[in-house]
Amino acid sequence: MRRFALIFALWPGILTADGFQKLSGEGILAALTGKKLEYGGGAWQTFDASMITQYFSGRPSAGRWAVQQDQYCSTWPPSDLWACYDVLQNGDTVRFVDDAGGHTDGVYAQ
């Protein structure tokens, strides 16, 4: 039984045990472009079609975003380094997962 769970966890597009589905590049674009996610505590982020992202958590911050090899990537000035994340979705919740397995969940703003 553990083998099947591992296979499903590694197979893109398969639902995980918690109901999240890993998104492809096209899925990431569809899930984020023109949308606003709320992270709790008053923090939120927008994803413009111009590939500008704005994040607010007590003060505004603007960066750039892109989809590269089926991952969401962003860079925030003054840095020019890109950080990339897997993106999973379960209904109105979008989850960003880093290389270490840590994650951040955002919910579509109403």
C-alpha positions as CSV (number, residue, x, y, z in Angstrom):
1,M,0.0,0.0,0.0
2,R,2.9,2.4,0.7
3,R,4.2,1.9,-2.8
4,F,0.9,3.1,-4.3
5,A,0.9,6.2,-2.1
6,L,4.4,7.0,-3.2
7,I,3.6,6.6,-6.8
8,F,0.6,8.8,-6.5
9,A,2.6,11.5,-4.7
10,L,5.2,11.6,-7.5
11,W,2.8,11.4,-10.4
12,P,1.9,15.0,-11.5
13,G,-1.8,15.8,-11.7
14,I,-2.8,13.2,-9.1
15,L,-4.6,14.3,-6.0
16,T,-2.6,14.0,-2.8
17,A,-4.1,12.6,0.4
18,D,-5.1,16.1,1.5
19,G,-7.0,16.8,-1.8
20,F,-4.4,19.1,-3.4
21,Q,-3.6,18.6,-7.1
22,K,-0.2,19.6,-8.5
23,L,-0.6,22.1,-11.3
24,S,1.3,22.2,-14.7
25,G,2.6,25.4,-16.1
26,E,-0.7,26.1,-17.9
27,G,-2.6,25.3,-14.7
28,I,-0.4,27.7,-12.7
29,L,-1.1,30.5,-15.2
30,A,-4.8,29.8,-15.1
31,A,-4.8,29.7,-11.3
32,L,-2.9,32.9,-10.7
33,T,-3.2,35.3,-13.6
34,G,-5.4,38.2,-12.7
35,K,-6.1,36.8,-9.3
36,K,-5.6,37.9,-5.7
37,L,-4.7,35.5,-2.9
38,E,-5.2,36.2,0.8
39,Y,-2.7,34.5,3.2
40,G,-4.2,35.5,6.6
41,G,-3.2,38.2,9.0
42,G,-4.0,40.9,6.4
43,A,-1.4,39.6,3.9
44,W,-2.3,39.3,0.3
45,Q,-0.8,39.0,-3.2
46,T,-1.9,39.8,-6.7
47,F,-0.6,38.3,-10.0
48,D,-1.0,40.6,-13.0
49,A,-1.1,39.4,-16.6
50,S,1.9,41.7,-17.1
51,M,3.8,39.4,-14.8
52,I,4.0,41.9,-12.0
53,T,3.2,40.6,-8.6
54,Q,2.3,42.8,-5.6
55,Y,2.5,41.6,-2.1
56,F,1.2,43.4,1.0
57,S,1.9,42.5,4.6
58,G,1.9,45.7,6.5
59,R,3.6,47.5,3.6
60,P,3.5,47.0,-0.2
61,S,6.2,45.2,-2.2
62,A,6.3,44.6,-6.0
63,G,8.2,42.0,-7.9
64,R,8.0,39.9,-11.0
65,W,6.6,36.4,-11.5
66,A,6.9,33.8,-14.2
67,V,6.2,30.1,-14.8
68,Q,9.3,28.0,-15.5
69,Q,9.3,24.3,-15.9
70,D,5.9,23.8,-14.3
71,Q,6.8,26.0,-11.3
72,Y,5.8,29.4,-10.1
73,C,8.9,31.6,-9.8
74,S,9.3,35.1,-8.4
75,T,12.0,37.7,-7.9
76,W,11.8,40.7,-5.6
77,P,14.0,43.8,-6.0
78,P,16.7,44.6,-5.2
79,S,17.5,41.0,-5.7
80,D,17.6,39.5,-9.2
81,L,17.5,35.9,-8.0
82,W,14.5,33.8,-8.8
83,A,12.9,31.5,-6.2
84,C,10.7,28.8,-7.6
85,Y,7.9,26.7,-6.1
86,D,5.6,23.8,-7.0
87,V,2.0,24.9,-7.0
88,L,-0.9,22.7,-5.9
89,Q,-4.6,23.6,-5.7
90,N,-7.6,22.3,-3.7
91,G,-10.7,24.3,-4.6
92,D,-10.1,27.9,-3.6
93,T,-6.8,27.2,-1.8
94,V,-3.5,27.5,-3.7
95,R,-0.4,26.0,-2.1
96,F,3.1,27.0,-2.9
97,V,5.7,24.3,-1.9
98,D,9.4,25.1,-1.7
99,D,12.3,22.7,-2.3
100,A,12.5,21.7,1.3
101,G,8.8,20.8,1.4
102,G,7.7,23.9,3.3
103,H,4.5,25.4,2.1
104,T,2.3,28.5,2.1
105,D,-1.4,28.5,1.5
106,G,-3.4,31.3,-0.1
107,V,-7.1,31.6,-0.6
108,Y,-8.8,33.4,-3.5
109,A,-10.0,36.8,-2.3
110,Q,-13.8,37.2,-2.5
